């Protein structure tokens, strides 16, 4: 009887142990594959955020006519300095501009790398992702490539001119060792946790086997208690499988923390997923917010216009757009320095935000802003512009700046169903703003002449 009882208990325990190890191993492989895929996707998004952000600062119309002989020219230096700032602040391996030459070969246009930059006209390593970017879609290398500077993964973002043609591609290089190290660290973390839970499960089953052999003679006396435990175990399995989510299911007892390795692993993965989501939110905030003023930046504005392209075909939309430009900023910069000029820009952004809300305001240039309000009529927009004048008057009365804040502005409205293309609303608002600016300076010149005549 003793030998039979040991066989009766040990064989099922061995079978359960084998099944548990097999199930844990399969689950670990699945989690490793899923986590590896998620981590790779996250890194790719980060790489694209960098090249997208850098590309948003560049003008495709001006880049179209740049070449190596333009070194030292104003816009060439602007592009060089912009790329250099991204490289230094983010810690990139390299970031540079690429275009095709007359021989249809990808070559360097501008490379701020030191001490060994790619010279203008020097060939660039061809990859499928680079070709995809030249065709108009941002892309990331799926496989690493090697060139004379090392082994890299790169992200590529096209820069288009006003006609929608790609004139340049911004490439940002990430060293393959860094990229693969991030993936491997994440994989090893998941692997270590999975291996640990498998070992613990095996030890617990072995301990259970020993205990069951000791308690077998007491089995019948504890049958009712065991039945209740089986019922509780079944309910726990249902909850853990996701088939049922009763209130309070997310509350885990101290005992469960010590014994339920699968839940521990699930919680660990959940914590990592939440951290990754918070990181994505942080990267997006950094990529689409203007650091100086706190409003949306040009990259966010470009995304909004693209969203209109998608929405206009499937749903009716109506929005009002207002364009703003600071009057006399160059005078302030020249006479008082750029620090006070920046304070004037910040003040302008503050006034516009107060009227239209930060979520609706975009800084698209040094002193140029756009406010876009959906479901807004032209009458309401004009009323808001009048309120903006009052806000600016109050700002000037409270400001200690040497020159008062003055904004040129123009507005227009787009409503689906009309014959006017929605992009025309932006153009007409911009034209109205320039007309307002011309009127401002005309009055200023007339006032100056009148003052000179009186003198």
Secondary structure in CASP SS format (residue, H / E / C, confidence):
PFRMAT SS
TARGET T0000
AUTHOR 0000-0000-0000
METHOD secondary structure of the structure
MODEL  1
X C 1.00
X H 1.00
X H 1.00
X H 1.00
X H 1.00
X H 1.00
X H 1.00
X H 1.00
X H 1.00
X H 1.00
X H 1.00
X H 1.00
X H 1.00
X H 1.00
X H 1.00
X H 1.00
X H 1.00
X H 1.00
X H 1.00
X H 1.00
X H 1.00
X H 1.00
X H 1.00
X H 1.00
X H 1.00
X H 1.00
X H 1.00
X H 1.00
X H 1.00
X H 1.00
X H 1.00
X H 1.00
X H 1.00
X H 1.00
X H 1.00
X H 1.00
X H 1.00
X H 1.00
X H 1.00
X H 1.00
X H 1.00
X H 1.00
X H 1.00
X H 1.00
X H 1.00
X H 1.00
X H 1.00
X H 1.00
X H 1.00
X H 1.00
X H 1.00
X H 1.00
X H 1.00
X H 1.00
X H 1.00
X H 1.00
X C 1.00
X C 1.00
X C 1.00
X H 1.00
X H 1.00
X H 1.00
X H 1.00
X C 1.00
X C 1.00
X C 1.00
X C 1.00
X H 1.00
X H 1.00
X H 1.00
X C 1.00
X C 1.00
X C 1.00
X H 1.00
X H 1.00
X H 1.00
X H 1.00
X H 1.00
X H 1.00
X H 1.00
X H 1.00
X H 1.00
X H 1.00
X H 1.00
X H 1.00
X H 1.00
X H 1.00
X H 1.00
X H 1.00
X H 1.00
X C 1.00
X C 1.00
X C 1.00
X E 1.00
X E 1.00
X E 1.00
X E 1.00
X E 1.00
X E 1.00
X E 1.00
X C 1.00
X C 1.00
X C 1.00
X C 1.00
X C 1.00
X E 1.00
X E 1.00
X E 1.00
X E 1.00
X E 1.00
X E 1.00
X C 1.00
X C 1.00
X C 1.00
X C 1.00
X C 1.00
X C 1.00
X C 1.00
X C 1.00
X C 1.00
X C 1.00
X C 1.00
X E 1.00
X C 1.00
X C 1.00
X C 1.00
X C 1.00
X H 1.00
X H 1.00
X H 1.00
X H 1.00
X H 1.00
X H 1.00
X H 1.00
X C 1.00
X C 1.00
X C 1.00
X C 1.00
X E 1.00
X E 1.00
X C 1.00
X C 1.00
X C 1.00
X C 1.00
X E 1.00
X E 1.00
X E 1.00
X C 1.00
X C 1.00
X E 1.00
X E 1.00
X E 1.00
X E 1.00
X E 1.00
X E 1.00
X E 1.00
X E 1.00
X E 1.00
X E 1.00
X E 1.00
X C 1.00
X C 1.00
X C 1.00
X C 1.00
X C 1.00
X E 1.00
X E 1.00
X E 1.00
X E 1.00
X E 1.00
X E 1.00
X E 1.00
X E 1.00
X E 1.00
X E 1.00
X H 1.00
X H 1.00
X H 1.00
X H 1.00
X H 1.00
X H 1.00
X H 1.00
X H 1.00
X H 1.00
X H 1.00
X H 1.00
X H 1.00
X H 1.00
X H 1.00
X H 1.00
X H 1.00
X H 1.00
X H 1.00
X H 1.00
X H 1.00
X H 1.00
X H 1.00
X H 1.00
X H 1.00
X H 1.00
X H 1.00
X H 1.00
X H 1.00
X H 1.00
X H 1.00
X H 1.00
X H 1.00
X H 1.00
X H 1.00
X H 1.00
X H 1.00
X H 1.00
X H 1.00
X H 1.00
X H 1.00
X H 1.00
X H 1.00
X H 1.00
X C 1.00
X H 1.00
X H 1.00
X H 1.00
X H 1.00
X H 1.00
X H 1.00
X H 1.00
X H 1.00
X H 1.00
X H 1.00
X H 1.00
X H 1.00
X H 1.00
X H 1.00
X H 1.00
X H 1.00
X H 1.00
X H 1.00
X H 1.00
X H 1.00
X H 1.00
X H 1.00
X C 1.00
X C 1.00
X C 1.00
X C 1.00
X C 1.00
X C 1.00
X C 1.00
X C 1.00
X C 1.00
X C 1.00
X C 1.00
X C 1.00
X H 1.00
X H 1.00
X H 1.00
X H 1.00
X H 1.00
X H 1.00
X C 1.00
X H 1.00
X H 1.00
X H 1.00
X H 1.00
X H 1.00
X H 1.00
X H 1.00
X H 1.00
X H 1.00
X H 1.00
X H 1.00
X H 1.00
X H 1.00
X H 1.00
X H 1.00
X H 1.00
X H 1.00
X H 1.00
X H 1.00
X H 1.00
X H 1.00
X H 1.00
X H 1.00
X H 1.00
X H 1.00
X H 1.00
X H 1.00
X H 1.00
X E 1.00
X C 1.00
X C 1.00
X C 1.00
X C 1.00
X C 1.00
X C 1.00
X E 1.00
X C 1.00
X H 1.00
X H 1.00
X H 1.00
X H 1.00
X H 1.00
X H 1.00
X H 1.00
X H 1.00
X H 1.00
X H 1.00
X H 1.00
X H 1.00
X H 1.00
X H 1.00
X C 1.00
X C 1.00
X C 1.00
X C 1.00
X C 1.00
X C 1.00
X E 1.00
X E 1.00
X E 1.00
X E 1.00
X E 1.00
X E 1.00
X E 1.00
X E 1.00
X E 1.00
X C 1.00
X C 1.00
X H 1.00
X H 1.00
X H 1.00
X H 1.00
X H 1.00
X H 1.00
X H 1.00
X H 1.00
X C 1.00
X H 1.00
X H 1.00
X H 1.00
X H 1.00
X H 1.00
X H 1.00
X H 1.00
X H 1.00
X H 1.00
X H 1.00
X H 1.00
X H 1.00
X H 1.00
X H 1.00
X H 1.00
X H 1.00
X H 1.00
X H 1.00
X H 1.00
X C 1.00
X H 1.00
X H 1.00
X H 1.00
X E 1.00
X E 1.00
X E 1.00
X C 1.00
X C 1.00
X C 1.00
X C 1.00
X E 1.00
X E 1.00
X E 1.00
X E 1.00
X E 1.00
X E 1.00
X E 1.00
X C 1.00
X C 1.00
X C 1.00
X H 1.00
X H 1.00
X H 1.00
X H 1.00
X H 1.00
X H 1.00
X H 1.00
X H 1.00
X H 1.00
X H 1.00
X H 1.00
X H 1.00
X H 1.00
X H 1.00
X H 1.00
X H 1.00
X H 1.00
X H 1.00
X H 1.00
X H 1.00
X H 1.00
X C 1.00
X C 1.00
X C 1.00
X C 1.00
X C 1.00
X C 1.00
X C 1.00
X C 1.00
X E 1.00
X E 1.00
X E 1.00
X E 1.00
X E 1.00
X E 1.00
X E 1.00
X E 1.00
X E 1.00
X C 1.00
X C 1.00
X C 1.00
X C 1.00
X C 1.00
X C 1.00
X H 1.00
X H 1.00
X H 1.00
X H 1.00
X H 1.00
X H 1.00
X H 1.00
X H 1.00
X H 1.00
X H 1.00
X H 1.00
X H 1.00
X H 1.00
X H 1.00
X H 1.00
X H 1.00
X H 1.00
X H 1.00
X H 1.00
X H 1.00
X H 1.00
X H 1.00
X H 1.00
X H 1.00
X H 1.00
X H 1.00
X H 1.00
X H 1.00
X H 1.00
X H 1.00
X H 1.00
X H 1.00
X H 1.00
X C 1.00
END
